[in-house]
């Protein structure tokens, strides 16, 4: 039996959907914690993202 949830209480329609999402989310978090790949420093990511955003803006400016 599925138990309906109020949209005020949960973004999921049923308790089963909420439990399924919770299980998936916890598995994803554990996978990230167990990941042994080298970490990328926050500052490096920010520099790369700023460069990417600027290159997209430059291309958009040339197209117009």
Secondary structure by P-SEA (a helix, b strand, c coil): cbbbbbccccccccaaaaaaaaaaaaaaaaaaaacccccccaaaaaaaaaaaaaaaaaaaaaac
